[in-house]
Amino acid sequence: GGSGGSGGSVIQMQTNRLTLDMTGIGGIEALAASKTRKLDIDHILAEGGVQLRDAKRLISAQRLYYNGATQTVTLEARPGRHVNIIQLDEPKPIRARRIIWDLKKDRLEIDQPGY
């Protein structure tokens, strides 16, 4: 951790529902007793009103899925809607039904672009 596409920066998230899947924590008791700060997250699923913010962009989507093995974030919109990404250094937002964000490369792949 620490390095990677987001430059080790903090990513804030707001959502209606969040599910985390973690490896090797040995249950909530082991987690509470642990002095370890680093936890490996296998997957994150956020659904409903997903809002993300980091130092470079603001993102809104209906659904977010993070894959820890590939370090990718898949952002999806509701039918008839779009995922919106406002990059703070760009004048126009990116709109698409589905966007894949490669965190290692800090690269956005537009799938089903919006108009």
N, C-alpha and C positions, 0 to 999 in steps of 0.2 A: 503494500500500500504506500501511500504518501505521494508517489509519482503517478503518472498516468495522464490520460487525456484532459482531465479537468484540472491538471496542474496541482493536484493535492488540495484544491480549494474546497470550500464548504458548499454543498448543494442543499438548499432548503426545499422541503416538500410539504405540500398541504393536500389532503385528499379525504374523501368520505370514508374509505375503507382501506386498510393496509394489512397485508399478510407477509410475514418474514419467514424464511426457511433457512436455518443456520446449521452449520456442521460442527460436530465435535464439542458441543458445550456441555453435554452430559446432564441435561435437565436444568430447570430453573434454579435449584438449590446450588448446583455446581457453579452456575453463572453468578449467583449472588455472592458466593464465597470466594470467587476468583479474583486475583489481583491483576489478571491479564486484561489489557484494554483492547487488544485486537481480536475481533471475532470475524470468522469467515462466513460471509453471507452467500448461500447457494442461490437463492431466488428472492425477489421482492415482487409482489403483485399489489398494485394500487388501482382502485376502481372508483370512479365517480368524482368529478370536479378536481382532477389532478392538476396541481400548479407546482412547477419547479422553477427555481431561481438559482443561478450561480453568478459569478463575477462577469460573465460574458453574455448571458441570455436569460430570457423569460419564456417559459413553455407552458401551454395549457393543452390538456388532452382529457379524454374520457377514461383511458386505461393506460397503465404503464406496467411493463414487465421487464425486470432486470435479471439477466442471466450472469451469475458470478463467474462461471467457468469461462465464458467468452468475453466478459465485461462489456456486454452490449445492453442497451435499453431500447425496447420497442415501445413506441408511443402510438396509440390508436384513437381514432375519433368515433363518436356515435354515428350510426347511419345518417347520411345527409349532412354531416358536419365535418369539420377539419381540425387537425392538430395545428396549433399556431405556435410558431417560434419567432420571437422578436430577439434578434441579435443586436446588442446595444451599439455596435459599430456599423450597422447596415440600415439604410433608410426603409427598406421594404421587408415585411415579415415573410417567413416561409410558411406556406400552407400546404397541407397534404392530408389524405385520409390515414396514412401510416408513414411513420418516420423511424428509422433505425439509427441510434446514436452509438457509435463505437467509442467507448470511453478511453481506450488505450491510445487511439489515434486522434481523438477529439474530432471525429468526422461524422457528418450527418448524411445518411443515405435516404433519399426521398423515394418512397414507394407510393404509387397512386397520387401524383401531384394534384394540388388544388388549383383553382383558378380565381 
